[in-house]
Amino acid sequence: MKRLLTSAAVVLGLASTPAVALDLSSMNDAERAAFGDEVRAYLLENPEVIMEAVQLLEQRQASAEAASDQALVATYAAELFDDGYSWVGGNLEGDLTLVEFVDYRCGYCRKAHDDVAALIEQDGNIRLIVKEFPILGEDSLRSSQFAVAVKQTLGADAYKLAHDSLIALKSDTSDVSLTRLAESLGFDAAPLLAHMDSDDVNAEIVRTRELAQNMRISGTPTFVMDDQLLRGYLPLENMQALAAHKRQ
């Protein structure tokens, strides 16, 4: 039985001295049953070992996922940081770049909007890129189509106004609602609505969807800060801490 206990410790990685590798296939049925009983008894008496193993596994998985995500950012850097069509704001010469994949109907995107704005304003040295990524239905799509139509026809400053208004929009995205929104911003609604479903607008949205698919991005908000992919909402203080860490 002492031999079986030692073997159990070796299997669990708990032995402090070198041991001969355990070959379960060489045991008879009785020995295997006894071995299983000893392992079970040890774990019941020391359940913290299971938690330690789970935590170690989670750490290894997180490290592997982070490395994989970092490789994805490197592979698709051109599409992320210099695609030639996404809106770019903040400090255009900033030492860090923050990319956000956004859906206007996403509750966490709306929550993140003020945090991102505060980060850009308070930091002063971050370039911001917005990727239109509508994934939550027809209203999401029409919101992005409207935003892109504004950008393509009226420019970057007008896009920022539309973007900030769309993220707070509670109504549907019918022609009536979007006309009202456009007029509240001082835009001529008719040409914008006519341009929303154009090939040029939809081409941008399709390209961003393809990029997201290639990078295994399926939710919003998703951020990229410099070389790091950040999946999900991140509070302001976390983004500030990450930016500080990137600059070390």
Secondary structure, DSSP 4 states (H G I P E B T S, - for coil): -HHHHHHHHHHTT--SS--PPP-GGGS-HHHHHHHHHHHHHHHHH-THHHHHHHHHHHHHHHHHHHHHHHHHHHHTHHHHH--SSSEEEE-TT-SEEEEEEE-TT-HHHHHHHHHHHHHHHHH--EEEEEEE---S-HHHHHHHHHHHHHHHHH-HHHHHHHHHHHHH--S---HHHHHHHHHHTT--HHHHHHHTTSHHHHHHHHHHHHHHHHTT--SSSEEEETTEEEES---HHHHHHHHHHHT-
